[in-house]
């Protein structure tokens, strides 16, 4: 797996009440047979991607959810060079803010102040070398700076430090500024640090000031908008970049991401075909596969990813594609296969966060709860992001040992802390808030957030989030059309099927409930330690009533 932030509840539109229960109407033809599977190899690159369905990608731009700076108007070329100590400070601040999780609401304003202070100062080293005035340096090409691919294949923090040094010496290198902006987006993703987004924004704006309309910076703005979950903005920036350079890989990829996250799946399929024609390679192959997975074509998705893995050579590409295959296998309940893919990903990069998280989820589903807990504890110790925090909290709840309920509460409180930090960085977190709060927080806030996100985009993930938020607020008749819409494309997702089954049971449709609860457990019986248990209990009750 998939950023804009709004704290107000938008007005409900007519389609908020009565969405279509069938697939989206065809808006663009889809080329059958997985053309990307036969295309040439390449090396590549955005959730939580975007909605958490794909791992975040290494080189060309990302969304994610799935699938990037602090300070005022100072020198972006001098900020955030190392990042390791800053990450520890940010995690510590989040944990202090969330200490005593059940007291979070009372401490919310104070916690936000701490997080904002960290966001404004984290990693900022004020130096003057990036000022243009008085340097007498003419613009140079981006060839003198590190490329995003170089950054992805090496030490990101060291690469950023090198770029900053380069830009202090060559402050008019518009290509260097665009690369730095994208590197900050990547740093935000890999370190779970939304405070980098404002730095990325300023670096990209500097690039455009130096060379108006350059496609590198426009594509970087598209990646930044997607990372902040501003998918209309991402689409607009990507289109502008492609107008300048139809072969810009980052823009081609971000355009697919934006269309997927907006729920425009037929347009996304057409965009994937176009990208496959223009820039075949790992970044495009993985997106091509995900578009097919969303439409229920798991066979093509797997075939494309296997071919992409066969063509990958850089460790970052191997880790990314192998993790995509692991997630695809896990979604189908193929846990042994998933663990094999995650092992390959971690052999290429033993610190790759999505692979570590995916392995822990597969271990939990396989019954190895101790390894799963240890793995997720390792993940959230450095990267306290909503997905692994909720997963770890649910494992604590399911284990039920002394102190586990309090430990679970601490994880859920950290989701609130992360949300505050992300919003301070300009990211929209309504989908993450809705998903976490519906089961483990303020149910009214879950519904507000889900409605706000639905008002922006109509993807299967937002439909499911709104359906579930309505359900936990006792509004099942309103929830059912959204639950149907979430499962209408053919996307094989056990959580969506579980949610639909529970909602159907609440509305009195016991036949539908049995069908979808059974389908969820048949597909992926370990989809959630708590949800799967509740699905089995509900299905047993329904069978007993027949």
C-alpha positions in Angstrom: 0.0 0.0 0.0 -1.7 4.5 -1.0 -1.4 13.6 0.9 -4.0 17.6 1.6 -5.1 18.3 5.0 -8.4 19.7 6.2 -9.8 19.8 9.7 -13.3 20.8 8.6 -16.1 18.4 7.6 -17.0 19.1 4.0 -20.6 19.3 2.9 -22.0 15.9 1.9 -22.7 15.6 -1.8 -25.5 13.7 -3.3 -23.2 10.8 -4.3 -22.2 10.5 -0.6 -25.7 9.0 0.0 -26.2 6.7 -2.9 -23.0 5.5 -4.6 -23.1 3.1 -7.5 -22.8 -0.5 -6.4 -21.2 -1.7 -9.6 -17.8 -1.1 -11.1 -16.9 2.3 -12.4 -18.0 2.9 -16.0 -15.3 2.3 -18.6 -13.5 5.4 -19.5 -10.4 4.0 -21.2 -9.7 0.7 -22.9 -7.4 -1.7 -21.1 -4.8 -3.6 -23.0 -5.2 -7.3 -22.0 -2.5 -9.8 -21.5 0.0 -7.8 -19.3 2.1 -6.0 -21.9 4.5 -4.9 -19.3 5.5 -8.5 -18.7 7.1 -8.6 -22.1 8.7 -5.2 -22.0 12.3 -4.4 -21.6 14.0 -4.4 -18.2 14.9 -1.3 -16.3 15.8 -0.1 -12.9 13.5 2.1 -11.0 12.2 4.6 -8.7 5.3 6.7 -3.2 2.2 4.0 0.5 1.2 3.1 3.2 1.9 4.1 -1.5 -0.7 5.4 -1.0 -3.3 3.3 0.6 -0.9 0.8 1.9 -1.4 -1.8 -0.8 2.0 -1.4 -2.4 5.4 -1.1 -0.8 7.1 2.3 -1.2 9.4 2.3 -4.1 13.1 3.2 -4.2 14.0 5.5 -7.0 11.6 7.3 -9.3 9.0 9.0 -7.2 6.3 7.6 -4.8 3.0 8.2 -3.2 2.9 6.7 -0.3 0.7 5.9 0.5 1.4 4.1 -0.1 2.9 4.1 -2.0 9.0 14.0 2.1 11.6 19.8 5.8 11.4 22.1 8.4 12.4 25.7 9.1 11.4 28.9 7.6 12.8 30.6 4.5 16.3 29.6 5.3 18.7 27.5 3.2 17.3 24.2 2.1 20.7 23.0 1.0 21.9 23.1 4.6 19.1 21.3 6.3 18.6 17.7 7.4 21.8 16.3 6.1 22.3 13.3 8.4 18.9 12.4 9.7 19.8 9.5 12.0 19.9 11.4 15.3 16.9 13.5 14.1 14.9 10.4 13.6 15.6 9.2 17.1 14.6 12.6 18.4 11.4 12.6 16.4 10.5 9.1 17.6 11.3 10.0 21.2 9.1 13.2 20.9 6.2 11.2 19.5 6.5 8.7 22.3 6.7 11.4 24.9 3.6 13.0 23.4 1.8 9.6 23.4 3.0 8.6 26.9 0.1 7.2 28.8 -2.0 6.6 25.6 -5.4 7.0 27.3 -4.4 10.5 28.4 -3.7 11.6 24.8 -6.9 13.5 24.3 -6.2 15.6 27.4 -2.7 16.3 26.3 -3.5 16.7 22.6 -2.7 20.4 22.3 0.6 20.1 24.3 1.6 17.1 22.3 1.0 18.9 19.0 3.1 21.7 20.2 6.0 19.3 20.9 5.5 17.7 17.5 5.4 21.1 15.7 8.6 22.1 17.5 10.3 19.0 16.3 8.9 19.5 12.8 10.2 23.0 12.7 13.7 22.3 14.1 14.3 18.6 13.3 17.5 18.3 11.2 17.7 22.0 10.4 21.2 23.4 10.2 21.2 27.0 9.2 24.0 27.9 6.8 24.3 30.6 4.2 25.9 28.8 1.4 22.7 28.3 -0.5 21.9 31.9 -1.1 22.1 33.0 -4.7 23.2 36.5 -4.2 26.8 37.4 -4.8 27.9 33.9 -6.0 28.4 34.8 -9.6 27.8 31.1 -10.4 26.0 30.3 -13.7 23.4 27.6 -13.9 24.8 24.1 -14.4 23.2 20.9 -15.5 22.0 18.2 -13.2 24.8 16.0 -14.3 27.0 17.5 -11.7 24.7 16.3 -8.9 23.6 13.0 -7.7 20.5 11.5 -9.4 17.5 10.2 -7.5 18.5 6.7 -8.6 21.9 7.1 -7.2 20.3 8.2 -3.9 18.1 5.2 -3.9 20.9 2.8 -4.4 23.2 4.3 -1.8 23.0 5.9 1.6 20.2 8.4 1.4 21.4 10.6 4.2 24.9 10.7 2.9 23.5 11.4 -0.6 21.5 14.4 0.6 24.5 15.7 2.5 26.5 15.5 -0.7 23.8 17.3 -2.7 23.6 20.0 -0.1 27.4 20.5 -0.3 27.1 20.6 -4.1 24.3 23.2 -4.0 26.3 25.4 -1.6 29.0 25.5 -4.3 26.6 25.6 -7.3 23.4 27.3 -6.0 22.0 27.9 -9.5 21.9 24.2 -10.4 18.2 23.8 -11.0 18.6 20.1 -11.6 20.4 19.7 -8.3 17.6 21.5 -6.5 14.9 19.3 -8.1 16.9 16.2 -7.1 17.3 17.4 -3.5 13.5 18.1 -3.3 12.8 14.5 -4.5 15.4 13.2 -2.1 13.6 14.9 0.8 10.4 13.3 -0.3 12.1 9.9 -0.2 13.7 10.7 3.2 10.2 11.6 4.6 8.9 8.3 3.4 11.8 6.0 4.5 12.1 7.7 7.9 8.4 8.2 8.5 9.2 11.9 8.9 6.6 14.3 7.4 8.6 17.3 8.6 10.7 16.9 5.5 7.8 17.9 3.2 8.2 21.7 3.6 11.9 21.4 2.8 11.1 19.4 -0.4 8.6 22.0 -1.4 11.1 24.8 -1.0 13.8 23.0 -2.9 11.5 22.2 -5.8 10.3 25.8 -5.9 13.9 27.0 -6.0 14.5 24.7 -9.0 11.4 26.2 -10.8 12.5 29.8 -10.0 15.9 29.0 -11.6 14.4 27.2 -14.6 10.6 27.8 -15.0 8.7 24.8 -16.2 11.5 22.3 -16.0 10.0 18.8 -16.0 12.3 17.4 -13.3 10.9 19.9 -10.7 7.3 19.5 -11.9 7.6 15.8 -11.6 9.1 16.3 -8.1 6.1 18.4 -7.2 3.8 15.6 -8.4 5.6 13.1 -6.2 5.4 15.5 -3.2 1.7 16.1 -3.7 1.1 12.4 -3.9 3.1 11.8 -0.7 0.9 14.4 1.0 -2.1 12.6 -0.4 -3.1 15.6 -2.6 -3.9 13.4 -5.6 -5.6 16.0 -7.8 -2.6 18.2 -7.3 -0.3 15.2 -8.1 -2.2 14.6 -11.3 -2.0 18.2 -12.3 1.8 18.5 -11.7 2.4 15.1 -13.5 0.4 16.3 -16.5 2.4 19.5 -16.6 5.7 17.6 -16.4 4.7 15.3 -19.2 3.7 18.2 -21.4 7.3 19.3 -21.1 8.8 15.8 -21.4 6.4 12.9 -22.3 9.1 10.4 -21.2 9.7 11.6 -17.7 9.5 8.4 -15.7 8.7 9.9 -12.4 5.8 11.9 -13.9 4.5 8.8 -15.7 4.6 6.8 -12.5 3.0 9.4 -10.3 0.2 9.9 -12.8 -0.7 6.3 -12.5 -0.5 6.5 -8.7 -2.8 9.6 -8.6 -5.4 8.0 -10.9 -5.4 4.9 -8.8 -5.8 6.8 -5.5 -8.6 8.9 -7.1 -10.5 5.6 -7.9 -10.2 6.2 -11.7 -9.1 2.7 -12.4 -9.8 2.5 -16.1 -7.9 5.8 -16.6 -5.1 4.3 -14.5 -5.0 1.2 -16.7 -4.6 3.4 -19.8 -1.9 5.5 -18.1 -0.1 2.3 -17.2 -0.2 1.1 -20.8 1.2 4.5 -21.9 4.0 4.4 -19.3 4.8 0.8 -20.4 5.2 2.0 -24.0 7.3 5.0 -23.1 9.5 3.9 -20.2 9.3 0.1 -19.5 11.1 -0.7 -16.3 10.7 -1.7 -12.7 8.8 1.4 -11.6 6.2 1.0 -14.4 6.0 -2.8 -14.2 5.1 -2.7 -10.5 2.3 -0.1 -11.1 1.1 -2.0 -14.1 0.8 -5.1 -11.8 -1.1 -3.2 -9.1 -3.6 -1.8 -11.5 -4.4 -5.4 -12.6 -4.5 -6.6 -9.0 -7.1 -3.9 -8.2 -9.3 -5.2 -11.0 -9.0 -8.8 -9.7 -6.5 -10.0 -12.2 -4.0 -11.5 -9.8 -2.5 -13.9 -12.3 -1.3 -11.0 -14.6 -0.1 -9.0 -11.6 2.0 -11.9 -10.3 3.4 -12.6 -13.8 4.4 -9.0 -14.3 6.1 -8.7 -10.9 8.0 -12.0 -11.4 9.3 -10.7 -14.7 10.2 -7.4 -13.1 12.1 -9.2 -10.3 14.0 -11.2 -12.9 15.1 -8.0 -14.5 16.0 -6.1 -11.3 19.6 -5.8 -10.4 20.0 -2.9 -8.0 19.4 -4.0 -4.4 16.7 -1.3 -4.0 14.8 -2.6 -7.0 15.1 -6.2 -5.8 13.8 -5.3 -2.3 11.0 -3.3 -3.7 9.7 -5.8 -6.3 10.2 -8.8 -4.0 8.2 -7.0 -1.3 5.4 -6.3 -3.9 5.3 -10.0 -4.6 5.2 -10.8 -0.9 2.2 -8.5 -0.4 0.4 -10.0 -3.3 1.0 -13.5 -1.9 -0.1 -12.4 1.6 -3.3 -10.9 0.2 -4.1 -14.3 -1.3 -3.4 -16.1 2.0 -0.2 -17.7 0.6 1.9 -17.1 3.7 4.8 -19.4 3.0 5.2 -17.9 -0.4 5.0 -14.4 1.0 7.7 -15.2 3.6 10.0 -16.4 0.8 9.6 -13.2 -1.1 10.2 -11.1 2.0 13.3 -13.1 2.7 14.6 -12.2 -0.7 13.8 -8.6 -0.2 15.6 -8.5 3.1 18.6 -10.3 1.6 18.9 -7.4 -0.8 18.3 -4.7 1.9 18.0 -6.0 5.5 16.6 -2.6 6.7 13.8 -2.3 4.1 10.8 -1.2 6.2 7.9 -2.6 4.0 9.6 -6.0 3.9 10.2 -6.1 7.7 6.5 -5.1 8.2 5.3 -7.6 5.6 7.3 -10.4 7.1 5.9 -9.7 10.6 2.3 -9.8 9.2 3.0 -13.0 7.4 4.5 -14.5 10.5 1.5 -13.5 12.6 -0.9 -15.0 10.0 1.2 -18.2 10.0 0.8 -18.5 13.8 4.3 -17.4 14.8 3.1 -14.6 17.0 6.3 -14.2 19.0 8.3 -13.5 15.9 5.6 -11.2 14.5 5.5 -9.1 17.7 9.3 -8.9 17.8 9.4 -7.9 14.2 6.8 -5.2 14.5 8.4 -3.9 17.7 11.6 -3.5 15.6 9.8 -1.6 12.9 7.9 0.9 15.2 11.0 1.5 17.3 12.4 3.4 14.4 9.4 4.1 12.2 6.2 4.6 14.2 3.8 4.7 11.2 0.1 4.1 11.5 0.0 0.7 9.7 2.6 -1.2 11.8 1.4 0.6 15.0 -2.1 -0.6 14.6 -0.9 -4.1 13.6 1.3 -4.3 16.7 -1.4 -3.0 19.0 -3.8 -5.7 17.7 -1.2 -8.4 18.3 -0.8 -7.2 21.9 -4.6 -7.3 22.3 -4.8 -10.7 20.8 -2.0 -12.1 23.0 -3.7 -10.7 26.1 -0.8 -11.1 28.6 -0.3 -8.8 31.6 0.2 -5.3 30.5 -0.7 -6.0 26.8 -3.8 -3.9 26.9 -1.8 -0.9 28.0 0.8 -1.6 25.4 -1.8 -1.7 22.7 -3.2 1.6 23.9 0.2 3.1 23.6 0.5 2.1 20.0 -2.9 3.6 19.1 -1.9 6.8 20.9 1.2 7.0 18.8 -1.0 7.0 15.7 -2.5 10.2 16.9 1.0 11.6 17.5 2.1 10.7 14.0 -1.1 12.2 12.6 -0.3 15.5 14.3 3.2 15.5 12.9 2.0 14.6 9.4 -0.5 17.4 9.4 2.2 19.8 10.6 4.1 18.8 7.4 1.1 19.6 5.2 0.0 16.0 4.7 -3.6 14.9 4.6 -4.1 12.0 7.1 -7.9 11.5 6.9 -7.8 8.0 5.5 -5.2 6.8 8.1 -7.3 8.5 10.9 -10.5 6.9 9.7 -9.0 3.4 9.6 -7.3 3.6 12.9 -10.0 5.5 14.8 -12.9 3.3 13.7 -11.6 0.3 15.6 -9.2 1.9 18.2 -10.2 5.5 18.7 -12.9 8.2 18.5 -15.6 6.7 16.3 -17.1 10.1 15.5 -13.7 11.3 14.4 -13.4 8.2 12.2 -16.6 9.1 10.4 -15.7 12.8 10.0 -12.3 11.8 8.5 -13.8 9.1 6.3 -16.4 11.5 4.9 -13.8 14.2 4.3 -11.6 11.7 2.4 -14.6 10.4 0.4 -15.4 14.0 -0.6 -11.9 14.1 -2.2 -11.6 10.8 -3.9 -13.7 7.7 -4.6 -11.3 4.8 -4.4 -12.1 1.3 -3.1 -10.0 2.1 0.0 -12.0 5.2 0.8 -15.3 3.4 0.1 -14.3 0.7 2.6 -13.1 3.2 5.2 -16.4 5.2 5.0 -18.5 2.0 5.1 -16.7 0.8 8.2 -16.8 4.2 9.9 -20.6 4.4 9.3 -20.9 0.8 10.7 -19.1 1.5 13.9 -21.4 4.6 14.4 -24.5 2.4 14.0 -25.4 3.6 10.5 -25.4 0.3 8.6 -28.0 1.0 6.0 -25.9 4.0 4.9 -22.8 1.9 5.1 -23.9 -1.0 2.8 -23.7 0.8 -0.6 -20.1 1.8 0.2 -19.2 -1.7 1.3 -20.6 -3.0 -2.0 -18.6 -0.4 -3.9 -15.4 -1.3 -2.1 -15.7 -4.9 -3.4 -17.1 -4.1 -6.9 -13.9 -4.0 -8.9 -12.9 -7.6 -8.2 -10.0 -6.6 -5.9 -9.3 -9.6 -3.6 -9.1 -8.0 -0.2 -10.1 -10.0 2.9 -10.6 -6.9 5.0 -13.1 -5.4 2.5 -15.0 -8.8 2.4 -15.0 -9.0 6.2 -16.4 -5.4 6.6 -19.1 -6.1 4.0 -20.1 -9.3 5.7 -20.4 -7.6 9.1 -22.4 -4.8 7.7 -24.7 -7.2 5.8 -25.3 -9.1 9.0 -26.2 -5.9 10.8 -28.7 -5.0 8.1 -30.4 -8.5 8.3 -28.9 -9.9 5.1 -27.7 -13.2 6.7 -27.1 -14.9 3.3 -24.9 -12.1 2.1 -23.1 -12.0 5.4 -22.3 -15.7 5.3 -21.0 -15.4 1.8 -18.7 -12.6 2.4 -17.4 -13.6 5.8 -16.6 -17.0 4.5 -14.9 -15.5 1.4 -12.7 -13.3 3.7 -11.6 -16.3 5.7 -11.1 -18.5 2.7 -9.0 -15.9 0.9 -6.8 -14.8 3.8 -7.6 -16.4 7.2 -5.0 -14.4 9.0 -5.9 -11.0 7.5 -6.1 -9.4 11.0 -5.6 -11.0 14.5 -8.7 -9.4 15.8 -10.8 -9.1 12.7 -10.3 -12.7 11.6 -11.3 -13.9 15.1 -14.4 -11.8 15.0 -15.2 -13.0 11.5 -15.0 -16.6 12.6 -17.2 -16.0 15.6 -19.8 -14.1 13.5 -19.8 -16.9 10.8 -20.3 -19.6 13.5 -23.2 -17.7 14.9 -24.8 -17.3 11.4 -24.3 -21.0 10.7 -26.0 -21.9 14.0 -29.0 -19.8 13.1 -29.7 -21.6 9.8 
